[in-house]
Amino acid sequence: MKKGVLSICIAIAGIYFVYWFNTHTYQQYSVFTEQSKNTLESKPYIIIIAKTFKINSVCLGLLSLYFGIISFLKKSKLGGLGVILALILIVCSFIPFWKYL
């Protein structure tokens, strides 16, 4: 598999991972808030899970960026698309979209 195509595939998998994590976190948080209306419990401790998620998604983004740059330096147009998708993935991994759903 060429490095440009590999970069695009890794970036798309990472973007899907970001989407899945944000929707899963929103669902868990909404279930917890519905259950905690009647009780006096503290909010879930999502910080550790979110940090692990950010580390994984940034690693996927950096890997995709690496393959995209190598492909772009070999004059491949797919490498440029891979670099753009990798940068989008890295930026989106730091934005907590589940708060806005």
C-alpha positions, 0 to 999 in steps of 0.5 A: 500500500502506498504511503499516501493511501495509508496516511488517508486511511489512518486519518479517516480511522482516527477521525472516526475514533474521535467521532465515536468517543465523543458520541459515546461520552455524550451518551454515558454522561446523559445517562449519568445525569438522568440517574443522578437527579434523584441522588447526591452523587458526584459527576463521573471522572471522565478526565483520565479517559479523555486524556488517554483518548487524546493521546491515542488520537494524537498518535494516530494523527502524527502517524498519518502526518508522518506518512503524508509528509513522506508521500508528499515529498515523493510528489504524490497528491494523495500525500497532501490530502493525508497531511490535511486530514492528519492536521484536522484529526490532531485539532479535533482531538483536543475539542470536546465535541460531546459537550455541544451535542 
